[in-house]
């Protein structure tokens, strides 16, 4: 069973604002980064487009550190 708040690659919390009803009206962190399509293609087909990867598995940690984070 897919859980939208967990990374499909590692099972950790993915920090997806859309998966949390309290923050679903805010854009997800993934909207502000470029995820290499090869990272997404490496997921098994049944896990794609089900939930966000976590920043680590999406390999965007450096991109996120370079951007100011909005105050929650």
Residue pairs with C-beta under 8 A, 6 or more apart in sequence:
2 8
2 47
2 50
2 51
3 51
4 16
4 18
4 19
4 50
4 51
4 52
5 13
5 14
5 16
5 19
5 20
5 51
6 12
6 13
6 14
6 51
7 13
7 14
7 51
7 52
7 53
7 54
7 57
8 43
8 47
8 48
8 50
8 51
8 53
9 43
9 47
9 53
9 54
9 57
10 54
10 56
10 57
12 54
12 56
12 57
13 54
14 51
14 52
14 53
14 54
15 29
15 52
15 54
15 55
16 28
16 29
16 30
16 51
16 52
17 23
17 24
17 26
17 27
17 28
17 29
18 24
18 28
18 52
19 51
19 52
23 72
26 70
28 52
29 55
29 64
30 52
30 53
30 58
30 60
32 63
32 64
32 67
33 55
33 58
33 60
33 63
33 64
33 67
34 60
34 63
35 53
35 58
35 59
35 60
36 59
39 53
39 57
39 58
39 59
40 48
40 53
43 53
52 58
55 61
55 64
